[in-house]
Amino acid sequence: MTEHAGELAVSTPSDVEITMSRTFDAPRDRVFAAHGSCEHLRRWWARGNPMDCELDFRPGGSYRFVEHDPDGNDYAFHGEYQEIVVPERIVSTFEFEGAPGEVLVDTVTFEEADGRTTVTTVSRFDSREARDAMLRVGMVDGAAQSLRRLAEILPTLP
């Protein structure tokens, strides 16, 4: 499977992976910084919805995000940072609290060329069934919306 959700390229390179990639008109340092602070994450990760953010951005640190949608629903996610190489790579676990026990590992890389940065996320699941379930519940659309918001706010970041 390979498709494009707006500016987001999506593929399933194996039975247990989803790869998503998008290029931004911003230097790598700025794009990386947008991933490492609640101040920035609140502006884009939840697609503009209000979001609670707890973040200890270091290897071994953890995060928890709670998105509050306009209909009054709350969606909570948490994980642990396994590796952070500034400004090149972030490896972390990811778990939607609405589906406890379904933990995936995200590897996010940041590659800069000519002042533009390509962010590639490889999400690795425990099984094909878990991967396919995530695709069915709208992971790609949600990621595309979040990354569209990131593109909008990047020019306002230092």
Secondary structure as UniProt FT lines:
FT   STRAND          2..5
FT   TURN            6..7
FT   STRAND          8..11
FT   TURN            15..16
FT   STRAND          17..24
FT   HELIX           28..33
FT   TURN            34..35
FT   HELIX           38..44
FT   TURN            45..48
FT   STRAND          51..55
FT   TURN            59..60
FT   STRAND          62..68
FT   TURN            70..71
FT   STRAND          74..85
FT   TURN            86..88
FT   STRAND          89..96
FT   TURN            97..98
FT   TURN            100..101
FT   STRAND          103..113
FT   TURN            114..115
FT   STRAND          116..124
FT   HELIX           128..136
FT   TURN            137..138
FT   HELIX           139..153
FT   HELIX           154..156
//
